[in-house]
Amino acid sequence: MAMSKLYLCLQAVLLLSLDASPLAQALLTVRDLHHHGYHHSPTGPSTSNLSTGPSYTPVPVKGKDVDWLEFPINLEYLEAEFFLWSAFGYGLDKAAPELVSGGPPPIGGQKANLDPFLLEVIKEFAYQEVGHLRALKKTVPGFPRPQLDLSASNFAKVVNVALNTTLSPPFNPYASSLNYLLASYLIPYVGLTGYVGANPHLRNPTAKRLVAGLLGVESGQDAVIRALLFEQKGDLVVPYPYTVSEFTLRLSNLRNTLGHTGIADEGVIPRYILAGDRYFVAYARTPAQILRIVYSSGNESSPGGFYPHGADGRFARHYLSKARN
């Protein structure tokens, strides 16, 4: 991957964010993170105040807000495991076992073949997702990690459907930095639209503060992924006869089709370095629309895709129960 001006700019931003932090130590493990705390601690300093303090302080919430905060735990588990496995070669069972709550290990997680720059980016994303899970599970009861399918074959199926063909060799998200960026394009943005969709339903100030903070970081992840793909938009995804731009357009169209949302997704092409509506406001999705996408089924009551046995939380269980009736 060429070291362009965009790469140098993103690298400078990344280095500034790591300065004077545990992440600045190249050999820091996720276990070290658990013991010593991330530079932006998900719990925040004990003296912070919800109204004025810069850091989020988890306070248990009750009522309907619980359902809206529990649902995204499904996506945070998926993102945390995907980034951890890809960057470190292991997942939450080693990195933060207290967050697993007895849930089964993911299927098919593996270390990705990433260039040094992208490896540092994905390490950062992995730490962020561990923090997100901690914040959510200290705010609402949560649930055990659901069964996740991170296998190359699962990603290959999604890509084949998006491109309406059967690629040969099968698409492997872990094979190269470019493949990994395209696979990453599938994940954080879905969670981002879910947070936008949840926000109007929240009543508790703690819930609103948490979702705003999570949305900010998820948006940053999506922006980094899209910027790196935008730089290569005209390049072929070797060995396939499709450009990066075509890949992202097809993946976005698939998410729009599966979600039954109309336009809530846009590929990485000129004018669309970031996705947004006609006012350049982020799109929103409901829990049902998100489940249709991550199940790869187009049906919130028909699990599969990244969640072979379905997601958890009241919303997801409600749709699964409809399928059984």
KOLLUM-445504 format. One record per residue: residue number from 1; x, z, y of N, C-alpha, C in turn. Coordinates in steps of 0.2 Angstrom, whole numbers, m for minus. Atoms other than C-alpha are relative to their C-alpha. Example, Ala and Ser with C-alpha at 12.3 -4.5 7.8 and 13.67 -1.06 7.14 Angstrom:
2
(r 1 (4 0 m6) (62 39 m22) (4 0 6))
(r 2 (m4 m1 m6) (68 36 m5) (m4 3 5))
END
This chain:
325
(r 1 (4 0 m6) (0 0 0) (4 0 6))
(r 2 (m5 0 m5) (8 m5 16) (m1 6 5))
(r 3 (0 m6 m5) (13 8 29) (m1 m3 7))
(r 4 (2 3 m6) (4 1 44) (m1 5 5))
(r 5 (2 m4 m6) (m1 8 61) (m5 5 m2))
(r 6 (6 m4 2) (m17 15 54) (2 6 m5))
(r 7 (m2 m5 4) (m8 24 40) (4 5 3))
(r 8 (m4 m4 m4) (5 31 52) (m4 5 4))
(r 9 (4 m4 m4) (m9 37 63) (m4 6 m4))
(r 10 (4 m4 5) (m19 45 48) (5 5 m2))
(r 11 (m5 m5 2) (m3 53 42) (2 5 5))
(r 12 (m2 m5 m6) (1 61 59) (m6 5 0))
(r 13 (6 m4 0) (m17 68 59) (0 5 m6))
(r 14 (0 m5 6) (m15 75 41) (6 5 1))
(r 15 (m5 m5 0) (2 83 45) (m1 5 5))
(r 16 (1 m5 m5) (m4 91 61) (m5 5 m3))
(r 17 (5 m4 3) (m19 98 51) (4 5 m5))
(r 18 (m4 m4 5) (m6 105 38) (5 5 3))
(r 19 (m5 m4 m3) (6 112 50) (m1 8 0))
(r 20 (0 m8 0) (10 131 48) (m5 2 m5))
(r 21 (5 m2 5) (m2 131 33) (3 0 m7))
(r 22 (m2 0 7) (0 134 14) (1 m7 m2))
(r 23 (0 6 2) (m3 116 12) (6 m4 2))
(r 24 (m6 3 m2) (13 112 21) (5 0 m5))
(r 25 (m5 m1 6) (22 118 5) (m2 m5 m5))
(r 26 (2 6 5) (23 102 m6) (m1 2 m7))
(r 27 (1 m2 7) (23 112 m22) (m5 5 m1))
(r 28 (6 m5 1) (8 123 m18) (m5 m2 m5))
(r 29 (5 1 5) (m4 124 m32) (m7 2 2))
(r 30 (7 m2 m2) (m23 126 m31) (0 7 m2))
(r 31 (0 m7 2) (m20 143 m40) (3 4 6))
(r 32 (m3 m4 m6) (m9 148 m25) (m5 0 5))
(r 33 (5 0 m5) (m23 142 m14) (m5 6 m1))
(r 34 (5 m5 2) (m35 154 m23) (2 7 2))
(r 35 (m2 m7 m1) (m24 169 m21) (2 1 7))
(r 36 (m3 m1 m6) (m17 166 m4) (m5 m2 6))
(r 37 (4 2 m5) (m31 157 5) (2 m6 4))
(r 38 (m1 6 m3) (m33 140 13) (1 1 7))
(r 39 (m2 m1 m7) (m27 137 31) (m7 0 4))
(r 40 (6 m1 m3) (m45 135 36) (m5 4 m5))
(r 41 (3 m4 5) (m52 150 25) (m8 m1 0))
(r 42 (7 1 0) (m70 146 19) (m4 6 2))
(r 43 (4 m6 m2) (m75 164 22) (1 2 8))
(r 44 (m1 m2 m7) (m67 165 40) (3 7 0))
(r 45 (m3 m7 m1) (m59 181 47) (m6 4 0))
(r 46 (5 m4 1) (m69 196 44) (m3 2 7))
(r 47 (2 m2 m7) (m71 199 63) (m4 m5 3))
(r 48 (4 6 m3) (m80 182 66) (m7 2 1))
(r 49 (7 m1 m1) (m97 182 73) (m4 m7 0))
(r 50 (4 7 1) (m110 168 68) (m1 m3 6))
(r 51 (2 4 m6) (m115 164 86) (6 m2 4))
(r 52 (m5 2 m4) (m98 164 94) (7 m2 m4))
(r 53 (m6 1 3) (m84 164 81) (1 m7 m3))
(r 54 (m1 6 2) (m76 148 76) (m1 m2 m8))
(r 55 (0 1 7) (m76 151 57) (m7 2 m3))
(r 56 (7 m2 4) (m91 152 45) (1 6 m3))
(r 57 (0 m6 4) (m95 169 38) (m6 0 m4))
(r 58 (6 1 4) (m106 168 23) (m4 6 0))
(r 59 (6 m5 0) (m122 178 24) (m5 m2 m5))
(r 60 (6 3 4) (m135 177 10) (m6 m2 4))
(r 61 (6 3 m3) (m150 167 15) (m6 1 m5))
(r 62 (5 0 4) (m167 168 8) (m6 m5 1))
(r 63 (5 4 m1) (m183 158 7) (1 m7 m2))
(r 64 (0 7 2) (m185 139 6) (7 m3 2))
(r 65 (m7 2 m1) (m167 137 14) (4 0 m6))
(r 66 (m4 0 6) (m160 142 m3) (0 m6 m4))
(r 67 (1 7 4) (m167 126 m11) (4 m5 3))
(r 68 (m4 6 m3) (m159 115 2) (7 1 0))
(r 69 (m7 m1 0) (m142 124 1) (2 0 m7))
(r 70 (m2 0 7) (m142 125 m18) (1 m8 m2))
(r 71 (0 7 3) (m145 106 m21) (7 m3 2))
(r 72 (m6 3 0) (m129 100 m13) (6 3 m4))
(r 73 (m5 m3 4) (m119 112 m24) (1 m5 m6))
(r 74 (m1 5 5) (m122 98 m37) (6 m5 2))
(r 75 (m5 5 m2) (m112 85 m26) (7 3 1))
(r 76 (m6 m3 m1) (m99 98 m21) (4 1 m7))
(r 77 (m4 m1 7) (m95 101 m40) (3 m7 m1))
(r 78 (m2 7 2) (m94 82 m42) (7 m2 4))
(r 79 (m6 1 m5) (m82 80 m27) (6 4 m2))
(r 80 (m6 m5 1) (m71 95 m31) (3 m2 m7))
(r 81 (m4 2 6) (m68 90 m49) (3 m7 0))
(r 82 (m3 6 0) (m65 72 m45) (6 0 4))
(r 83 (m7 0 m4) (m52 75 m31) (5 5 m4))
(r 84 (m5 m5 3) (m44 90 m41) (3 m4 m6))
(r 85 (m3 3 6) (m42 80 m57) (5 m6 2))
(r 86 (m4 6 m2) (m36 64 m48) (7 2 4))
(r 87 (m6 m2 m4) (m23 74 m37) (5 4 m4))
(r 88 (m4 m5 4) (m17 88 m49) (0 m1 m8))
(r 89 (0 0 8) (m22 83 m67) (m4 5 m3))
(r 90 (5 m6 3) (m34 98 m69) (m5 1 5))
(r 91 (6 m1 m4) (m50 104 m62) (m1 7 2))
(r 92 (2 m6 m2) (m60 119 m57) (2 6 m5))
(r 93 (m1 m5 5) (m57 128 m74) (7 3 1))
(r 94 (m6 m2 m2) (m39 130 m68) (1 2 7))
(r 95 (m1 m1 m8) (m40 129 m49) (m4 6 2))
(r 96 (5 m5 m3) (m55 141 m46) (m5 2 m5))
(r 97 (4 m1 6) (m62 147 m63) (m6 4 2))
(r 98 (6 m4 m2) (m74 159 m54) (m5 m4 3))
(r 99 (6 4 m2) (m84 145 m47) (m3 m4 m5))
(r 100 (2 4 5) (m87 137 m63) (m7 3 m3))
(r 101 (6 m3 3) (m100 150 m69) (m2 m2 m7))
(r 102 (1 2 7) (m98 145 m87) (m3 m7 m1))
(r 103 (2 7 2) (m103 127 m85) (5 m4 m4))
(r 104 (m4 4 4) (m96 114 m96) (6 m4 4))
(r 105 (m6 4 m3) (m79 105 m92) (m3 m8 1))
(r 106 (2 7 m1) (m81 87 m85) (3 m4 m5))
(r 107 (m2 5 5) (m80 72 m96) (5 m5 4))
(r 108 (m4 6 m2) (m65 60 m93) (4 1 6))
(r 109 (m5 m1 m6) (m56 68 m78) (7 m1 m2))
(r 110 (m7 2 1) (m38 62 m76) (3 0 6))
(r 111 (m4 1 m6) (m24 61 m64) (0 m7 2))
(r 112 (0 7 m2) (m24 45 m54) (7 m2 2))
(r 113 (m6 3 m2) (m10 34 m50) (0 m2 7))
(r 114 (1 0 m8) (m9 37 m31) (7 m1 3))
(r 115 (m6 0 m4) (4 32 m19) (1 7 4))
(r 116 (m1 m6 m3) (12 47 m10) (m4 2 6))
(r 117 (4 m2 m6) (2 46 6) (m7 1 m2))
(r 118 (7 m1 2) (m15 44 m3) (0 7 m4))
(r 119 (0 m6 4) (m10 58 m15) (m1 7 5))
(r 120 (1 m5 m5) (m8 70 0) (m7 1 3))
(r 121 (7 0 m3) (m25 65 7) (m5 3 m5))
(r 122 (5 m2 6) (m34 68 m10) (2 7 m1))
(r 123 (m1 m7 1) (m25 85 m12) (m4 4 6))
(r 124 (3 m3 m5) (m32 89 5) (m8 1 m1))
(r 125 (7 1 2) (m49 83 0) (m2 5 m5))
(r 126 (1 m5 6) (m48 94 m16) (m1 7 3))
(r 127 (0 m7 m3) (m44 110 m6) (m7 1 4))
(r 128 (6 0 m4) (m59 106 6) (m6 1 m5))
(r 129 (6 0 5) (m71 104 m9) (0 7 m3))
(r 130 (0 m7 3) (m66 121 m17) (m2 5 6))
(r 131 (3 m4 m5) (m69 129 0) (m7 m1 1))
(r 132 (7 1 0) (m86 121 1) (m4 3 m5))
(r 133 (3 m3 6) (m91 127 m16) (0 8 2))
(r 134 (0 m7 m1) (m85 145 m11) (m5 2 5))
(r 135 (5 m2 m5) (m95 145 5) (m7 m1 m2))
(r 136 (7 1 2) (m111 138 m3) (m2 6 m5))
(r 137 (2 m4 5) (m110 150 m18) (0 8 3))
(r 138 (0 m6 m3) (m107 165 m6) (m6 1 4))
(r 139 (6 0 m5) (m123 160 4) (m6 0 m4))
(r 140 (6 0 4) (m135 156 m10) (2 2 m7))
(r 141 (m2 m2 7) (m136 161 m29) (4 m5 m3))
(r 142 (m3 5 4) (m131 144 m35) (m1 0 m7))
(r 143 (1 1 7) (m129 139 m53) (6 m2 m3))
(r 144 (m6 2 3) (m116 135 m66) (1 m8 1))
(r 145 (m1 7 m1) (m107 118 m65) (m3 m4 m5))
(r 146 (3 5 4) (m117 104 m72) (5 m4 m4))
(r 147 (m5 5 4) (m110 92 m85) (1 m6 5))
(r 148 (m2 5 m4) (m101 79 m75) (3 m5 m4))
(r 149 (m4 5 3) (m95 62 m81) (5 m4 5))
(r 150 (m5 3 m4) (m79 57 m72) (4 m6 m3))
(r 151 (m3 5 4) (m74 44 m85) (1 m6 3))
(r 152 (m1 6 m2) (m66 28 m81) (m6 m5 m2))
(r 153 (5 4 2) (m80 20 m91) (m6 0 4))
(r 154 (6 m2 m4) (m94 28 m81) (1 m4 7))
(r 155 (m1 3 m6) (m86 21 m65) (m1 m8 m1))
(r 156 (0 7 1) (m84 4 m73) (m7 m3 m1))
(r 157 (7 2 0) (m103 3 m77) (m3 0 6))
(r 158 (2 0 m7) (m107 7 m59) (2 m6 3))
(r 159 (m3 6 m3) (m96 m7 m53) (m3 m6 m3))
(r 160 (3 6 3) (m102 m19 m65) (m7 m2 2))
(r 161 (7 1 m3) (m120 m16 m60) (0 m2 7))
(r 162 (m1 1 m7) (m115 m17 m42) (2 m8 1))
(r 163 (m3 7 m1) (m106 m34 m44) (m4 m5 m4))
(r 164 (4 4 4) (m119 m40 m57) (4 m5 m4))
(r 165 (m5 4 5) (m105 m45 m69) (3 5 m5))
(r 166 (m4 m5 4) (m94 m37 m82) (7 m2 1))
(r 167 (m7 1 m2) (m77 m36 m76) (5 1 m6))
(r 168 (m5 m1 5) (m62 m39 m87) (7 m1 3))
(r 169 (1 m6 4) (m52 m29 m88) (m5 5 4))
(r 170 (5 m4 m4) (m65 m15 m84) (3 4 6))
(r 171 (m3 m3 m6) (m63 m7 m67) (2 7 m2))
(r 172 (m3 m7 1) (m52 9 m68) (1 3 6))
(r 173 (m1 m4 m7) (m54 21 m53) (7 3 0))
(r 174 (m6 m4 0) (m38 30 m59) (7 m5 0))
(r 175 (m5 5 1) (m27 14 m60) (5 m1 6))
(r 176 (m4 1 m6) (m21 12 m42) (m3 3 6))
(r 177 (2 m3 m6) (m23 18 m25) (m6 m3 3))
(r 178 (6 4 m2) (m35 4 m20) (m6 1 m4))
(r 179 (6 m2 4) (m46 7 m35) (m3 7 1))
(r 180 (2 m7 m2) (m46 25 m31) (m4 1 6))
(r 181 (4 0 m7) (m52 22 m13) (m7 m3 m1))
(r 182 (7 3 1) (m66 11 m19) (m4 5 m4))
(r 183 (4 m5 4) (m71 24 m32) (m2 6 5))
(r 184 (1 m6 m5) (m70 38 m18) (m6 m2 5))
(r 185 (5 2 m5) (m81 27 m7) (m7 1 m3))
(r 186 (6 m1 3) (m95 30 m20) (m3 7 1))
(r 187 (2 m7 1) (m95 49 m18) (m2 4 6))
(r 188 (1 m5 m5) (m93 59 m2) (m6 m3 5))
(r 189 (5 2 m4) (m105 48 8) (m7 1 m2))
(r 190 (6 m2 2) (m119 52 m3) (m2 7 2))
(r 191 (1 m7 m2) (m117 70 0) (m1 1 7))
(r 192 (0 0 m8) (m115 67 19) (m7 m2 2))
(r 193 (7 2 m1) (m132 58 19) (m5 6 m2))
(r 194 (5 m6 2) (m140 73 10) (0 6 5))
(r 195 (0 m6 m6) (m134 86 23) (m3 m2 6))
(r 196 (4 2 m5) (m141 75 36) (m7 1 m1))
(r 197 (7 0 2) (m157 74 27) (m3 8 m1))
(r 198 (2 m7 1) (m157 93 24) (m1 4 6))
(r 199 (0 m3 m7) (m154 98 42) (m7 2 3))
(r 200 (7 m1 m4) (m172 96 49) (m4 6 m4))
(r 201 (4 m4 4) (m179 107 35) (3 8 0))
(r 202 (m3 m7 0) (m168 123 38) (m2 4 6))
(r 203 (3 m5 m5) (m174 138 47) (5 5 2))
(r 204 (m5 m6 m1) (m160 151 45) (6 m2 4))
(r 205 (m6 1 m4) (m146 151 58) (6 m1 m4))
(r 206 (m6 0 5) (m133 154 44) (m1 m7 m4))
(r 207 (1 6 4) (m140 139 34) (2 m6 5))
(r 208 (m2 5 m4) (m139 128 49) (7 m1 2))
(r 209 (m7 0 m2) (m122 133 54) (4 m2 m6))
(r 210 (m3 3 6) (m116 130 36) (0 m7 m1))
(r 211 (1 7 1) (m123 113 34) (3 m4 6))
(r 212 (m4 3 m5) (m116 108 51) (7 0 m1))
(r 213 (m7 0 1) (m99 113 46) (2 m4 m6))
(r 214 (m1 4 6) (m100 105 29) (m1 m7 2))
(r 215 (1 7 m2) (m107 89 37) (6 m2 4))
(r 216 (m6 2 m4) (m92 89 49) (6 m2 m4))
(r 217 (m6 2 5) (m79 89 35) (m2 m6 m4))
(r 218 (1 6 5) (m88 77 23) (0 m6 4))
(r 219 (0 6 m4) (m90 65 38) (7 m2 1))
(r 220 (m7 2 m1) (m71 66 41) (3 m3 m7))
(r 221 (m2 3 7) (m68 62 22) (m2 m7 0))
(r 222 (3 7 0) (m79 47 23) (3 m4 5))
(r 223 (m3 4 m5) (m71 41 39) (7 m2 m2))
(r 224 (m6 2 3) (m54 42 31) (0 m5 m5))
(r 225 (1 5 5) (m59 33 16) (m2 m7 2))
(r 226 (2 7 m3) (m68 19 26) (5 m3 4))
(r 227 (m6 3 m4) (m53 17 38) (5 m3 m4))
(r 228 (m5 3 4) (m41 15 24) (m2 m7 m4))
(r 229 (3 6 3) (m53 2 15) (0 m5 6))
(r 230 (1 5 m5) (m56 m6 32) (6 m4 1))
(r 231 (m6 3 m1) (m38 m10 34) (2 m5 m5))
(r 232 (m1 5 5) (m38 m19 18) (m6 m4 m2))
(r 233 (7 3 2) (m55 m27 19) (0 m7 m2))
(r 234 (0 7 2) (m49 m45 17) (4 m1 m7))
(r 235 (m5 1 6) (m37 m41 2) (m5 0 m6))
(r 236 (3 0 7) (m42 m45 m16) (1 6 m4))
(r 237 (m1 m6 5) (m45 m31 m28) (3 m3 m6))
(r 238 (m3 3 6) (m33 m37 m41) (m1 4 m6))
(r 239 (0 7 1) (m36 m44 m54) (m6 m4 1))
(r 240 (6 3 0) (m53 m48 m49) (m1 m4 6))
(r 241 (1 5 m6) (m60 m62 m37) (m4 3 5))
(r 242 (4 m3 m5) (m68 m50 m25) (5 4 5))
(r 243 (m4 m4 m5) (m61 m43 m9) (m3 7 1))
(r 244 (2 m7 m2) (m62 m25 m3) (m6 0 3))
(r 245 (7 0 m4) (m76 m29 9) (m5 m2 m5))
(r 246 (5 2 5) (m86 m38 m5) (m2 6 m5))
(r 247 (2 m6 4) (m84 m23 m16) (m4 5 3))
(r 248 (4 m6 m4) (m90 m10 m3) (m7 m3 2))
(r 249 (6 3 m2) (m104 m22 2) (m5 1 m6))
(r 250 (4 0 6) (m110 m23 m16) (m2 7 m2))
(r 251 (1 m7 2) (m108 m4 m19) (m5 3 5))
(r 252 (5 m3 m5) (m118 0 m3) (m7 m3 m2))
(r 253 (7 3 1) (m132 m12 m8) (m2 3 m7))
(r 254 (2 m3 6) (m132 m4 m25) (m3 7 1))
(r 255 (3 m6 m2) (m135 13 m17) (m6 m1 3))
(r 256 (6 1 m4) (m148 6 m6) (m6 m1 m5))
(r 257 (5 2 5) (m157 m2 m21) (m2 6 m5))
(r 258 (2 m6 4) (m156 14 m32) (m4 5 3))
(r 259 (3 m6 m3) (m161 26 m19) (m7 m2 3))
(r 260 (6 2 m3) (m176 15 m13) (m1 3 7))
(r 261 (0 m2 m7) (m172 19 5) (0 m5 5))
(r 262 (m1 5 m5) (m171 3 13) (8 0 2))
(r 263 (m7 0 m2) (m155 2 23) (2 7 2))
(r 264 (m3 m7 m1) (m146 19 22) (8 0 m2))
(r 265 (m7 1 2) (m129 12 18) (3 m7 2))
(r 266 (m3 6 m2) (m117 m1 24) (7 m1 m2))
(r 267 (m7 1 3) (m101 m9 17) (5 0 6))
(r 268 (m6 0 m5) (m84 m9 26) (1 m7 2))
(r 269 (m1 7 m3) (m85 m25 36) (1 1 8))
(r 270 (0 0 m7) (m82 m29 55) (m7 2 3))
(r 271 (5 m3 m4) (m94 m19 66) (m2 6 m4))
(r 272 (3 m6 4) (m97 m6 52) (6 4 m3))
(r 273 (m6 m4 2) (m80 3 51) (m3 7 m2))
(r 274 (4 m6 2) (m93 18 50) (m7 m2 m1))
(r 275 (7 1 1) (m110 18 44) (m5 4 4))
(r 276 (5 m4 m4) (m125 22 55) (m5 m5 2))
(r 277 (6 4 m2) (m142 16 61) (1 m4 6))
(r 278 (0 4 m6) (m146 5 76) (2 5 6))
(r 279 (m2 m5 m5) (m142 21 87) (7 3 m2))
(r 280 (m6 m3 3) (m126 24 77) (0 7 m1))
(r 281 (1 m7 3) (m133 40 70) (0 m1 m7))
(r 282 (m1 0 8) (m129 45 52) (m7 m1 m3))
(r 283 (6 0 4) (m142 40 39) (m1 6 m4))
(r 284 (2 m6 4) (m152 53 30) (m3 m2 m7))
(r 285 (3 1 7) (m157 54 11) (m3 7 m2))
(r 286 (4 m6 3) (m169 66 2) (4 2 m7))
(r 287 (m3 m2 7) (m164 75 m14) (m2 m5 m5))
(r 288 (2 5 5) (m174 63 m24) (4 m7 1))
(r 289 (m4 6 m1) (m165 48 m16) (7 1 m3))
(r 290 (m7 m2 2) (m148 56 m20) (0 0 m7))
(r 291 (0 0 7) (m153 59 m38) (0 m7 m3))
(r 292 (1 7 3) (m158 41 m41) (7 m3 0))
(r 293 (m6 3 m1) (m141 36 m35) (5 3 m5))
(r 294 (m5 m3 4) (m130 48 m44) (m1 0 m7))
(r 295 (2 1 7) (m140 47 m60) (1 m8 m2))
(r 296 (m1 7 1) (m137 28 m58) (m6 m3 m4))
(r 297 (6 2 4) (m155 26 m65) (m5 m3 5))
(r 298 (5 2 m4) (m165 23 m49) (m6 4 m1))
(r 299 (5 m4 1) (m176 37 m55) (2 7 0))
(r 300 (m3 m7 m1) (m174 55 m50) (m2 5 m6))
(r 301 (2 m4 6) (m182 61 m66) (4 m3 m7))
(r 302 (m4 3 5) (m170 50 m77) (7 1 1))
(r 303 (m7 m1 m1) (m153 58 m78) (5 m5 m4))
(r 304 (m5 4 3) (m137 49 m82) (6 m1 5))
(r 305 (m6 1 m5) (m122 42 m72) (5 5 0))
(r 306 (m5 m6 m1) (m112 56 m65) (m2 6 m3))
(r 307 (3 m6 2) (m124 69 m72) (m4 m2 m7))
(r 308 (4 2 7) (m128 65 m91) (m6 4 m2))
(r 309 (5 m5 2) (m139 80 m93) (m4 2 6))
(r 310 (4 m2 m6) (m146 81 m75) (4 5 4))
(r 311 (m2 m5 m5) (m142 91 m59) (m4 6 m1))
(r 312 (3 m7 0) (m147 109 m56) (m3 1 7))
(r 313 (3 m2 m6) (m156 118 m43) (m8 m1 0))
(r 314 (7 1 1) (m175 119 m40) (m2 m7 1))
(r 315 (2 7 m1) (m177 101 m33) (2 m4 m6))
(r 316 (m2 4 6) (m167 93 m48) (m4 3 m6))
(r 317 (4 m2 6) (m176 104 m61) (m7 m2 1))
(r 318 (7 2 m1) (m193 100 m53) (m1 m8 m3))
(r 319 (1 7 2) (m190 81 m56) (2 m1 m8))
(r 320 (m1 0 7) (m183 84 m73) (m6 2 m4))
(r 321 (6 m3 3) (m198 94 m78) (m6 m5 0))
(r 322 (5 6 0) (m209 79 m73) (1 m5 m5))
(r 323 (m2 5 5) (m200 68 m85) (m2 3 m7))
(r 324 (2 m3 6) (m204 80 m99) (m8 1 m1))
(r 325 (8 m1 0) (m223 82 m95) (m3 m7 m2))
END
